[in-house]
């Protein structure tokens, strides 16, 4: 069992916001701290927890943050026919990110370890902008449809933006139906619009998805101005069509 100095732990605590301590479990905190304090020169480290009651894997991750990280994560999962069910992401002041994703297990139960190794390799390439996620997902969309739940009844699409909920972030809530690659397209659109996703939580079932995002602009401020907010709302809605 690894032991870490009090100073190292305190230093890491100082990099975290109060939101992290309010939203993360003690077990996840312990795992995040262990990953951060043992990753050395690595850019990415994770712990996979396969749940026994449902076909779900929890991905507890420590990674160096960069613009578009969230969409890259979602894209790599989607590329490997894995659905993101929910996620909590937290960015530290020192450039690290502590994430917890709940995702479906790899489709082939006999090659799960191989699939997770492939995902980790592809994530490293994506982080270095050496993986053309958009092109790969488009080319694979036909195959991805085999894993799509689809939905028969049209689901109302709604985007709500609120600047009053938080003193530091613009709050975006998205409600829509489920379609293949939607979450990647949505988070990629937010990235292209200059939104920095600092906290996100979303859930999906067979028919609908609800996503909550706390975002800032590239200068670290809330999004101000009715025209800008309306532009963001329309930009998000354009992806939901």
C-alpha positions as a LaTeX table, in Angstrom:
\begin{tabular}{lrrr}
\hline
Residue & $x$ (\AA) & $y$ (\AA) & $z$ (\AA) \\
\hline
Unk1 & 0.00 & 0.00 & 0.00 \\
Unk2 & 1.50 & 3.31 & $-1.06$ \\
Unk3 & 1.98 & 6.03 & 1.55 \\
Unk4 & 2.13 & 9.68 & 0.60 \\
Unk5 & 3.51 & 12.63 & 2.49 \\
Unk6 & 1.17 & 15.01 & 4.24 \\
Unk7 & 2.62 & 17.90 & 2.22 \\
Unk8 & 1.92 & 16.15 & $-1.10$ \\
Unk9 & $-1.67$ & 15.48 & $-0.11$ \\
Unk10 & $-2.26$ & 19.02 & 1.14 \\
Unk11 & $-0.71$ & 20.45 & $-2.02$ \\
Unk12 & $-3.16$ & 18.43 & $-4.11$ \\
Unk13 & $-6.12$ & 19.44 & $-1.97$ \\
Unk14 & $-5.24$ & 23.08 & $-2.59$ \\
Unk15 & $-5.60$ & 22.51 & $-6.32$ \\
Unk16 & $-9.21$ & 21.36 & $-6.02$ \\
Unk17 & $-12.42$ & 23.35 & $-5.84$ \\
Unk18 & $-15.11$ & 22.91 & $-3.23$ \\
Unk19 & $-17.37$ & 21.43 & $-5.95$ \\
Unk20 & $-15.14$ & 18.39 & $-6.12$ \\
Unk21 & $-15.45$ & 17.65 & $-2.41$ \\
Unk22 & $-19.20$ & 18.18 & $-2.56$ \\
Unk23 & $-19.74$ & 15.86 & $-5.53$ \\
Unk24 & $-17.12$ & 13.10 & $-5.31$ \\
Unk25 & $-17.34$ & 10.09 & $-2.99$ \\
Unk26 & $-14.58$ & 9.38 & $-0.47$ \\
Unk27 & $-13.59$ & 6.22 & $-2.35$ \\
Unk28 & $-13.28$ & 8.13 & $-5.63$ \\
Unk29 & $-11.27$ & 10.87 & $-3.90$ \\
Unk30 & $-8.85$ & 8.30 & $-2.51$ \\
Unk31 & $-8.43$ & 6.73 & $-5.95$ \\
Unk32 & $-7.96$ & 10.11 & $-7.66$ \\
Unk33 & $-5.30$ & 11.12 & $-5.14$ \\
Unk34 & $-3.49$ & 7.77 & $-5.52$ \\
Unk35 & $-3.52$ & 8.09 & $-9.32$ \\
Unk36 & $-2.30$ & 11.71 & $-9.24$ \\
Unk37 & 0.51 & 11.00 & $-6.79$ \\
Unk38 & 1.80 & 7.90 & $-8.60$ \\
Unk39 & 1.46 & 8.83 & $-12.28$ \\
Unk40 & 4.96 & 10.33 & $-12.48$ \\
Unk41 & 5.65 & 11.51 & $-16.03$ \\
Unk42 & 2.61 & 9.75 & $-17.46$ \\
Unk43 & $-0.09$ & 11.98 & $-18.94$ \\
Unk44 & $-2.95$ & 9.67 & $-18.10$ \\
Unk45 & $-3.82$ & 7.09 & $-15.48$ \\
Unk46 & $-7.07$ & 5.35 & $-14.62$ \\
Unk47 & $-8.69$ & 2.68 & $-12.49$ \\
Unk48 & $-11.47$ & 0.56 & $-13.99$ \\
Unk49 & $-14.18$ & $-0.71$ & $-11.67$ \\
Unk50 & $-16.48$ & $-3.26$ & $-13.29$ \\
Unk51 & $-19.83$ & $-3.29$ & $-11.53$ \\
Unk52 & $-21.32$ & $-6.70$ & $-10.75$ \\
Unk53 & $-25.01$ & $-5.83$ & $-10.62$ \\
Unk54 & $-25.21$ & $-4.11$ & $-14.02$ \\
Unk55 & $-23.12$ & $-4.25$ & $-17.25$ \\
Unk56 & $-21.36$ & $-1.00$ & $-16.41$ \\
Unk57 & $-17.74$ & 0.01 & $-15.82$ \\
Unk58 & $-16.74$ & 3.01 & $-13.73$ \\
Unk59 & $-13.67$ & 4.77 & $-15.14$ \\
Unk60 & $-11.90$ & 6.73 & $-12.40$ \\
Unk61 & $-9.36$ & 8.85 & $-14.19$ \\
Unk62 & $-6.56$ & 11.30 & $-13.65$ \\
Unk63 & $-5.41$ & 13.06 & $-16.83$ \\
Unk64 & $-3.74$ & 16.27 & $-17.90$ \\
Unk65 & $-6.46$ & 18.60 & $-19.12$ \\
Unk66 & $-6.51$ & 20.31 & $-22.49$ \\
Unk67 & $-9.17$ & 22.13 & $-24.52$ \\
Unk68 & $-11.63$ & 19.64 & $-25.98$ \\
Unk69 & $-10.67$ & 16.83 & $-23.57$ \\
Unk70 & $-14.27$ & 15.97 & $-22.79$ \\
Unk71 & $-15.29$ & 15.58 & $-26.44$ \\
Unk72 & $-12.16$ & 13.52 & $-27.14$ \\
Unk73 & $-13.00$ & 11.14 & $-24.29$ \\
Unk74 & $-16.57$ & 10.77 & $-25.50$ \\
Unk75 & $-15.39$ & 10.28 & $-29.09$ \\
Unk76 & $-12.94$ & 7.51 & $-28.19$ \\
Unk77 & $-15.57$ & 5.69 & $-26.14$ \\
Unk78 & $-18.07$ & 6.00 & $-28.98$ \\
Unk79 & $-15.52$ & 4.80 & $-31.52$ \\
Unk80 & $-15.23$ & 1.60 & $-29.50$ \\
Unk81 & $-19.00$ & 1.06 & $-29.27$ \\
Unk82 & $-19.15$ & 2.05 & $-25.63$ \\
Unk83 & $-21.95$ & 4.31 & $-24.43$ \\
Unk84 & $-21.28$ & 6.99 & $-21.85$ \\
Unk85 & $-24.09$ & 6.81 & $-19.30$ \\
Unk86 & $-22.94$ & 9.51 & $-16.90$ \\
Unk87 & $-19.85$ & 11.53 & $-16.10$ \\
Unk88 & $-18.43$ & 13.90 & $-13.56$ \\
Unk89 & $-15.38$ & 15.90 & $-14.59$ \\
Unk90 & $-13.35$ & 18.25 & $-12.41$ \\
Unk91 & $-10.41$ & 20.37 & $-13.51$ \\
Unk92 & $-7.67$ & 21.22 & $-11.02$ \\
Unk93 & $-5.75$ & 24.48 & $-10.89$ \\
Unk94 & $-2.50$ & 22.66 & $-11.77$ \\
Unk95 & $-3.81$ & 21.39 & $-15.12$ \\
Unk96 & $-4.90$ & 17.92 & $-14.05$ \\
Unk97 & $-8.45$ & 16.66 & $-14.39$ \\
Unk98 & $-10.18$ & 14.20 & $-12.07$ \\
Unk99 & $-12.97$ & 12.37 & $-13.90$ \\
Unk100 & $-15.47$ & 9.63 & $-13.16$ \\
Unk101 & $-17.26$ & 8.08 & $-16.12$ \\
Unk102 & $-19.90$ & 5.37 & $-16.00$ \\
Unk103 & $-19.95$ & 3.54 & $-19.32$ \\
Unk104 & $-21.30$ & 0.34 & $-20.79$ \\
Unk105 & $-18.92$ & $-2.60$ & $-20.87$ \\
Unk106 & $-17.10$ & $-3.40$ & $-24.12$ \\
Unk107 & $-19.42$ & $-5.37$ & $-26.45$ \\
Unk108 & $-17.15$ & $-8.43$ & $-26.59$ \\
Unk109 & $-16.83$ & $-9.83$ & $-23.04$ \\
Unk110 & $-13.89$ & $-12.02$ & $-24.08$ \\
Unk111 & $-11.79$ & $-9.09$ & $-25.27$ \\
Unk112 & $-12.52$ & $-6.49$ & $-22.61$ \\
Unk113 & $-8.90$ & $-6.01$ & $-21.53$ \\
Unk114 & $-7.82$ & $-5.70$ & $-25.16$ \\
Unk115 & $-10.55$ & $-3.11$ & $-25.78$ \\
Unk116 & $-9.57$ & $-1.03$ & $-22.75$ \\
Unk117 & $-5.92$ & $-1.08$ & $-23.85$ \\
Unk118 & $-7.01$ & 0.07 & $-27.31$ \\
Unk119 & $-9.10$ & 2.88 & $-25.81$ \\
Unk120 & $-6.16$ & 4.07 & $-23.74$ \\
Unk121 & $-3.87$ & 4.09 & $-26.80$ \\
Unk122 & $-6.43$ & 5.96 & $-28.88$ \\
Unk123 & $-7.01$ & 8.47 & $-26.11$ \\
Unk124 & $-3.29$ & 9.23 & $-26.01$ \\
Unk125 & $-3.31$ & 9.81 & $-29.78$ \\
Unk126 & $-6.45$ & 11.96 & $-29.54$ \\
Unk127 & $-4.89$ & 14.09 & $-26.81$ \\
Unk128 & $-1.95$ & 14.72 & $-29.15$ \\
Unk129 & $-4.34$ & 15.55 & $-32.02$ \\
Unk130 & $-3.04$ & 12.53 & $-33.91$ \\
Unk131 & $-6.40$ & 10.77 & $-34.20$ \\
Unk132 & $-9.05$ & 12.06 & $-36.61$ \\
Unk133 & $-12.00$ & 11.29 & $-34.38$ \\
Unk134 & $-14.62$ & 13.07 & $-36.45$ \\
Unk135 & $-13.63$ & 11.27 & $-39.65$ \\
Unk136 & $-13.32$ & 7.88 & $-37.94$ \\
Unk137 & $-16.73$ & 8.22 & $-36.29$ \\
Unk138 & $-18.35$ & 9.26 & $-39.56$ \\
Unk139 & $-16.81$ & 6.29 & $-41.39$ \\
Unk140 & $-17.90$ & 3.91 & $-38.64$ \\
Unk141 & $-21.39$ & 5.28 & $-38.18$ \\
Unk142 & $-23.00$ & 2.44 & $-40.10$ \\
Unk143 & $-21.38$ & $-0.09$ & $-37.82$ \\
Unk144 & $-22.20$ & 1.97 & $-34.74$ \\
Unk145 & $-25.89$ & 1.79 & $-35.61$ \\
Unk146 & $-25.75$ & $-1.89$ & $-34.67$ \\
Unk147 & $-25.24$ & $-0.79$ & $-31.08$ \\
Unk148 & $-27.77$ & 2.03 & $-31.14$ \\
Unk149 & $-30.92$ & 1.78 & $-29.06$ \\
Unk150 & $-32.77$ & 4.19 & $-31.35$ \\
Unk151 & $-36.11$ & 5.65 & $-30.37$ \\
Unk152 & $-39.52$ & 5.54 & $-31.98$ \\
Unk153 & $-41.27$ & 8.47 & $-30.35$ \\
Unk154 & $-39.82$ & 11.94 & $-31.09$ \\
Unk155 & $-38.42$ & 13.48 & $-27.91$ \\
Unk156 & $-38.81$ & 17.24 & $-27.43$ \\
Unk157 & $-35.45$ & 19.01 & $-27.74$ \\
Unk158 & $-34.76$ & 21.69 & $-25.16$ \\
Unk159 & $-31.73$ & 23.79 & $-24.26$ \\
Unk160 & $-31.81$ & 25.97 & $-21.16$ \\
Unk161 & $-29.04$ & 28.43 & $-20.31$ \\
Unk162 & $-28.87$ & 30.10 & $-16.90$ \\
Unk163 & $-26.34$ & 32.58 & $-15.52$ \\
Unk164 & $-27.94$ & 32.90 & $-12.08$ \\
Unk165 & $-27.37$ & 29.40 & $-10.70$ \\
Unk166 & $-23.62$ & 29.82 & $-10.26$ \\
Unk167 & $-21.41$ & 32.81 & $-9.51$ \\
Unk168 & $-18.60$ & 31.39 & $-11.61$ \\
Unk169 & $-20.12$ & 29.36 & $-14.44$ \\
Unk170 & $-22.79$ & 29.52 & $-17.09$ \\
Unk171 & $-25.20$ & 26.63 & $-16.60$ \\
Unk172 & $-26.45$ & 24.72 & $-19.66$ \\
Unk173 & $-29.06$ & 21.96 & $-19.52$ \\
Unk174 & $-29.82$ & 19.87 & $-22.60$ \\
Unk175 & $-32.76$ & 17.51 & $-22.99$ \\
Unk176 & $-33.05$ & 15.48 & $-26.17$ \\
Unk177 & $-33.58$ & 12.06 & $-27.71$ \\
Unk178 & $-30.76$ & 9.56 & $-28.10$ \\
Unk179 & $-28.94$ & 9.07 & $-31.38$ \\
Unk180 & $-25.61$ & 7.53 & $-32.34$ \\
Unk181 & $-22.66$ & 9.82 & $-31.69$ \\
Unk182 & $-24.82$ & 12.59 & $-30.22$ \\
Unk183 & $-22.76$ & 13.21 & $-27.11$ \\
Unk184 & $-19.55$ & 13.53 & $-29.13$ \\
Unk185 & $-21.20$ & 15.96 & $-31.55$ \\
Unk186 & $-22.65$ & 17.98 & $-28.68$ \\
Unk187 & $-19.41$ & 18.32 & $-26.71$ \\
Unk188 & $-17.42$ & 18.97 & $-29.90$ \\
Unk189 & $-19.85$ & 21.77 & $-30.80$ \\
Unk190 & $-19.37$ & 23.31 & $-27.35$ \\
Unk191 & $-15.61$ & 23.18 & $-27.88$ \\
Unk192 & $-15.89$ & 24.85 & $-31.29$ \\
Unk193 & $-18.03$ & 27.59 & $-29.75$ \\
Unk194 & $-15.22$ & 28.36 & $-27.29$ \\
Unk195 & $-16.89$ & 26.86 & $-24.24$ \\
Unk196 & $-14.66$ & 25.40 & $-21.57$ \\
Unk197 & $-16.55$ & 22.58 & $-19.84$ \\
Unk198 & $-15.48$ & 22.55 & $-16.21$ \\
Unk199 & $-18.17$ & 20.31 & $-14.76$ \\
Unk200 & $-20.56$ & 17.98 & $-16.49$ \\
Unk201 & $-23.11$ & 15.43 & $-15.51$ \\
Unk202 & $-25.47$ & 13.64 & $-17.82$ \\
Unk203 & $-27.67$ & 10.58 & $-17.91$ \\
Unk204 & $-29.32$ & 8.64 & $-20.68$ \\
Unk205 & $-31.77$ & 5.82 & $-21.05$ \\
Unk206 & $-33.07$ & 4.07 & $-24.15$ \\
Unk207 & $-35.01$ & 7.08 & $-25.39$ \\
Unk208 & $-33.70$ & 10.33 & $-23.95$ \\
Unk209 & $-30.62$ & 12.07 & $-22.63$ \\
Unk210 & $-30.29$ & 14.88 & $-20.13$ \\
Unk211 & $-27.01$ & 16.74 & $-19.82$ \\
Unk212 & $-25.94$ & 19.46 & $-17.41$ \\
Unk213 & $-22.81$ & 21.47 & $-18.17$ \\
Unk214 & $-21.07$ & 24.22 & $-16.22$ \\
Unk215 & $-19.01$ & 26.22 & $-18.70$ \\
Unk216 & $-16.84$ & 29.31 & $-18.96$ \\
Unk217 & $-15.34$ & 31.19 & $-21.89$ \\
Unk218 & $-11.70$ & 30.98 & $-22.93$ \\
Unk219 & $-10.76$ & 33.75 & $-20.50$ \\
Unk220 & $-12.31$ & 31.90 & $-17.56$ \\
Unk221 & $-15.42$ & 34.05 & $-17.27$ \\
Unk222 & $-19.15$ & 33.36 & $-17.44$ \\
Unk223 & $-20.72$ & 33.83 & $-20.86$ \\
Unk224 & $-22.22$ & 37.31 & $-20.93$ \\
Unk225 & $-24.56$ & 39.02 & $-23.38$ \\
Unk226 & $-27.96$ & 37.88 & $-24.61$ \\
Unk227 & $-26.73$ & 37.61 & $-28.20$ \\
Unk228 & $-23.88$ & 35.28 & $-27.21$ \\
Unk229 & $-26.14$ & 33.14 & $-25.04$ \\
Unk230 & $-28.74$ & 32.86 & $-27.78$ \\
Unk231 & $-26.01$ & 31.96 & $-30.28$ \\
Unk232 & $-24.86$ & 29.16 & $-27.99$ \\
Unk233 & $-28.41$ & 27.90 & $-27.56$ \\
Unk234 & $-28.95$ & 27.82 & $-31.33$ \\
Unk235 & $-25.58$ & 26.18 & $-31.89$ \\
Unk236 & $-26.44$ & 23.38 & $-29.49$ \\
Unk237 & $-29.93$ & 22.94 & $-30.96$ \\
Unk238 & $-28.39$ & 22.59 & $-34.43$ \\
Unk239 & $-26.60$ & 19.45 & $-33.23$ \\
Unk240 & $-29.77$ & 17.96 & $-31.75$ \\
Unk241 & $-31.69$ & 17.94 & $-35.06$ \\
\hline
\end{tabular}
